[in-house]
Amino acid sequence: MDQIKHFLKFNDLSVDIINDLFDRSKWIKDRYKNYKKYWPLEDRLLVMIFEKASTRTRLSFESGMRQLGGSAIYLNTRDSQLGRGEPVEDAAQVISRMCDVVMIRTFEQKTIEKFANNSRVSVINGLTNQYHPCQILADIFTFIEKKGSIKGKTVAWIGDSNNVCNTWLQAAELLDFTMHVSTPKGYEVELERAGLYNNECFEVFENPMDAVKGADIVTTDVWTSMGFETENNERIKDFLNWQVNADMMALAKKDALFMHCLPAHRGEEVSAEVIDGSQSVVWEEAENRLHVQKALLEYLLLGKRNDK
């Protein structure tokens, strides 16, 4: 029996597999845009387990599974035995016997790792406090669509060293591009928490204006992620100088792209003129969650495909 493949963090997959996923994402997206039926996952079932609220994650996974001919079931931990104290290990044993693949959006990475260790089917990280691998798949695919290969490029991360930042750093280490990271003091990158082997893939800048100089992508996220709401007032004060605005974007390359995983708070981490401006690709990123996740589901369930 083949070893079960999981996607719990970005570097769970090899460079070759990641690049194959980008190729498949384009192929699947092109078919979808041309109204060509493609149902490789007919009669397959995805179970989606949510502990954290979601718009894009639920919609993209549920729509994607259906567009591939399969079906999806939504489970909220508040409405299941998981919310009443059933051990994650026990839930994994049961749930994985009744479906073909599981996606989990939760707080702690340890929770999804426990589930995967006891699952009979592949498990996908839909977001944890530590990582957001599906988002970065979509972001890099969006860059490839617009500009070509990301190898050797520079991505400027402005703001909190959160789950999205951690995953960008893993991608940089794997796909050979450079990260410029600027965070307020007290919010710096932690190598172990980021899941990095070393710090060679990124450079730290105290001044965010220096971090964006020459960047091909400028990206950020909300100042207060889910689960950190009690810190909101303090974070607003700490991050005041880390807003991505027109002055900051002017220091990046002229054709630099602005990215944000959404939802966004205009007037906080990004100004309206940037997120709604010509360099912003946030809506393309959001749409591409759908297509890269379809490629991921196909790979985890069927292995590498070579349809042309």
Secondary structure, DSSP 8 states (H G I E B T S, - for coil): ------BSSGGGS-HHHHHHHHHHHHHHHHHHHTT----TTTT-EEEEEESS--SHHHHHHHHHHHHTT-EEEEEEGGGSGGGGT--HHHHHHHHTTS-SEEEEE-S-HHHHHHHHHT-SSEEEEEE-SS--HHHHHHHHHHHHHHHS--TT-EEEEES---HHHHHHHHHHHHHT-EEEEE--TT----HHHHT-S-STTEEE-SSHHHHTTT-SEEEE--SS-TT-GGGHHHHHHHTGGG-B-HHHHTTS-TT-EEEE-S---BTTTB-HHHHTSTTB-HHHHHHHHHHHHHHHHHHHHH------
